[in-house]
Amino acid sequence: MAACVQAAATAVRDPSAARSTRNNRARIIGTTDDYEETCCLGMGSFGAVVKARHRATGQTVAIKRLAAAADICSEMKLLREACLLEVSGRDNPFVVGFHGLARNPATMDLSLVMECVGPSLHDLLRQRHCAGIPPPPEAIVRAVMWQLLTGAKKMHDAHVVHRDIKTNNILVGDDDITVKICDFGLAMRMDASPPPYEPVGTLWYMAPEMLLGKPDYDALVDTWSLGCVMAELINGSPLFVHSNAAGQLAAIFDVLGVPDETTWPWFSSTPFATQVQVVTCVKQRSLLREVFPKTKLSEEGFQVLSGLLTCNPDKRLTAAAALKHPWFTKM
């Protein structure tokens, strides 16, 4: 990964260097003049993602471009994202396809060119809710989760951890069935970055160990996030919602129970556990099955959900283990 970023950094100074990067990673594929922008897909602090058409081939793509005031650090982050997206997407149909990098000939700014998929899962769930349509049936939830777990397994096999899986970062294809993980802006390469790791991501989908400041978390933070996505698919809204880390942990433990020495020994050593211990009548029994009764989710489906939403990462399902569960034999 370090070599990839170093080669990409050279490309910032010398555009021609990117074409000779080993394995053609973070390659420059042309200029932004090669594309005609058709609409804006989304905006954020980083800049914007636009839908565009390649003038020569007619191919529709999504282009992530940085804000006008972006500095060299922002461009390095984009290059890093490009490398991680390319690595994660190799032979992985459930990650948004990486097309390359394009340079603006007027400003020399770089943009990330990707596969254009469709709306986010978040937007589709919100549209269903606003229209009074119930959440999707279990068969659809199973099909979506199989794709996401397969995509995550391939990504983790490549030593990449996404760290920000959420319904906003899952795109749905035109067939309304195919889903793809997107936005690798917070991803990291585990085999090139030793701990300590910083807590990053979106609060409602962050794993307990990350919220508690565990410095050596791993790919299991992604499977927790996928459990949150699964819960949201079934219920139509996020399961754990709060505005700060302490409140988010409380929201999690209100449903799953507070860990103890038996269920998660490491938790007892955290400052948060000390605070919890002074509270009387601490809830330790999981209420997850009451939130997702058999009328909503079968026993086998619940086993997958509860396996993903296990506070102790040592006992949590990996993506590979989840895919072996009998629930998915009904695909």
N, C-alpha and C positions, 0 to 999 in steps of 0.2 A: 504494500500500500504506500509506504514512504517513497519508494522508487516511482510509483505511479504519480504521486502528487508532485515530486520533484520534476519529473518530466513535464507534467502539466504546467508547473510554474515557469519552466523554460519557455513553454509555448506562449505564455503571457508576454514575454519579452521578444520572442522570435516565433511568429505564427507558423513558419515553415517547419519548425522543430516538432510540432505536434504530429505531423504526418509520419515521422519516423519513430514515434514512440513504440516501445516493444508491445507486441500484440495489438498494436493500433489503438491502444486505450486513449480515452479522452481526445479522440481525433477531431481535427477541424474538417468539416465537410463542405464548407463554402462560406458564404456571407449571408447576412440577414436580407440583403437585396434579392437573394434567390427566392424569397418567400413574400407572399402577399397576405398580410394580416386580414382576417375576416371578422373576428370578434374577440372580446376579452372574456376569458374563462374564470379568472379570479385575480384578486390583488391582495397584497400583504406587505409587511414591513420590508421584505426582501426585494419587492418590485411587482411584477405581474406575470401571469401565465396567459398567453393569447393563443387562439386558434388561427392557423395559417395554412395556406396552400402553396406547395412548391410550384413555381411558375412554369418550369419545364415539364415536370412529370404529372402535375395535378394532384400529387399525394397530399392528403390532409395530415397535419402534424400539430402538436402542441409545443409552444416555445416558451421557456421560462427565461425571462430577461430581468436583469437587475435594475434597481432604481437608478435614476439619473445621477444621483450623488454617490453611487457605490464607489468604494475605494478598493485598493489591492487586496485587502483582507476578504472583502465580499467576493471578489473574483476567485480567490483561492478556495473559498468555501464552495463556490459553484463548481469549480474543477474537482474538488474532493467529492462532491455529490455525484458528479458525472462518472467518476471512477467507480464509486460504490454502486450506482445504478447499473452500470455496464456489467460489473462482476455478478451482481445479484440476478440480473436478467438473462444470463446465458442459459439457454435451454430451459427457461422458466416462463411458461406462458401466463403465469399468474402475477407477474411483475410487469409494470408498464415498460414497453420496449424503449431501449436507448438507441437514438439515431446518430448522435454526435453533437459537436459544438459548432456554432456559427458565429462569425465575427462581424460586427458592424463596421463597414469600411470607413465610415466617417469618424466614429469615436473610438474604434478599436476595442469596444466592449464585447465580451463574450456572452452568448446565450446558449442555453441547453435545449436541444431539439429532441423531442420524445414522440412516442406513439400517442395519437389522439384517441381516447377511448370513449368516454361518455360522462354523464353526471356522477356525482359522488353518491355513495350509499346513504350518507347523511341526508342529502337533499331528497332522495327518493323516499326515505322513511318519513321525512317531514311532510312531503307532499301527500303520502298515504294518510298520515294523521290528520292533516288539515282537510282532506276530502272525506274523512270519516271512514276510511278503509282500514280494516283490522290488520295487524302485523301479518307477515307471510306465514304460511303453514309450515309445519315441521319439515316436510320434504324439501322445501325451498331452503330453509335454514341449514339443513344437512348438506345440500348441494353447494351452498355458498361457503360453509365452513370447510368442506373438503378441499375446495379450491384454495382458500386462504391458508389452511394448514399445509397443503402441498407447496404453495408458493413460499411459505415461511421455512419449511424444511429445506428446500433447495437453497434459499438465502442463507440459512444457518450453516448448511454444509459448506458454503463458500466463506464461512467465518464472518458474515455480516449480520449485525443486529440493527434492526430498524429504529427502535426506541421511540417511535411515535405512531404506532398503528392505532387507528381510530376510524370511525365511519367516514370522516371527512377525507381521509387518505386512502380510501378504497373506491375505485371507479368501476362503474357498471357499464358493460358493453351494450351495443344496440339491441342485442337479443334479450336483454333484461335478465340474463342468466350468468354470463361470464363476468367474473370480477377480477380486478388487478390491483395490487398494492402500488401506491405511488408516493412521491415526495420523500426522498432520501436525504433531506437537508440535515437531519439530526442523526443519521445512521453512523455506525462506526465499524471498523474492521477489528475484530477481537484479537486476531493473531498478530496484529501490528501495534496494538495500543495496550500496554500493561496497565493494571489498576494503579491508583484509584480512578474510578470513573465518576463523572459528575452526574447529578440527577437532572435529566432532561425529559421533555415530552409534554403531553397534555394531561393535566391533573386528573381528570375523571377516568383515565385509562392507565395511569401509572401503577406499577406493581408495588406492593407494600414494602419490599426490601429497598426499592429506590426511594420511596417516600421517607423511609427511616434512615436514609443516608448510608446504606451498605456500600462500601467502596469497591467491592469485587463482584458486582452483579454480572449476569451473563445473558444468554439468549432467552432464558426463561422469562425475562421481563416482557418479551414479545408475546409469549403464549398467554400470560396474564391478560395482556391487552386484547388478544383474540377472544379470551373468555368474556371480557367486557363487551366486545362487539357481538358475540353470540347472544348474550343476555339482551342487548339492545335490539337485535333482530327479533327476538321472541316477544319482548314486551313493547317494542316501539319507541322506547326512550331509554336513556342511560340509567344504569343500575346504581352507581355510586356517584353522588353529586355533592360537591362542596367547593368552597372558594379558597381554601388554604390546605396545606399539607396535613396539619393536625386534624382538621375537620374531615378531610378525605379519609384518613385512617380510621377516624371514629365512624364514618359512614360505612366503611368496609366491615369493621368489627361489629357494628350493629346487626349486620346481616349474617356474617360468617362466624361470629363469636370471637372473643379475644384469645389469642394463642397462649398456651402455657408451656411448661417445661417438656411436656410430652409431645405436643403438636409442633412446637417450633422453639427449640432450646435457645437459639441465638437471640430471639426476640426479647427474652428476659433480661439481656444485658444492655438493652437500649434505654436511653432517657425517657422515651415515650412510655415504655413498659412500667417504669418507676412511677410515672404520673398516673397511669391507669390503676396501679395497685392501691392507691390511696382512695379510690372511688369504691364505695360499697356496692354490693349487688351487681358485680361485673358480669355481663352476659357472656357465657362461654359456649352455649349451644348454637349450632348453625340453624338459621331460619331460611336457608336458601330454598329448601324444598317447599316451604310454605309460599315463597314468592313465585316459584315455578312448579305448581302442582301438576299432577298427571294429566289434567285436562289441557295443560299447555305444552307439556313436554314428557315424552315417554321415559321409562326408567333408563334405557340405554343412552338416550340423549342427555338425561340429567347426569349420568355418570361422566360423560365427556365435559359438560359444563362445570360440574363440581371439581373435576380433575384439573381443569384449566384455572379455575378460581380457587386455588389452594394457596393459602397465605405463605406457607413454608415452601420456598422454591425447590428445596431438596425433594419434596414430595409432589411437586406440581408436574403435570403431564408435559413432556416435550412435544413438539409438533410431530415428530416421528412416532412417538408412542400413541398419541391421540389418533393418528391415522390408522393404527392397527386395531382400534376399538371396533367391536361388532356393530356399533351403530352405523358405521360407514359401509358395511356389507350390503345394506339395503339400497345403495345407490343405483 
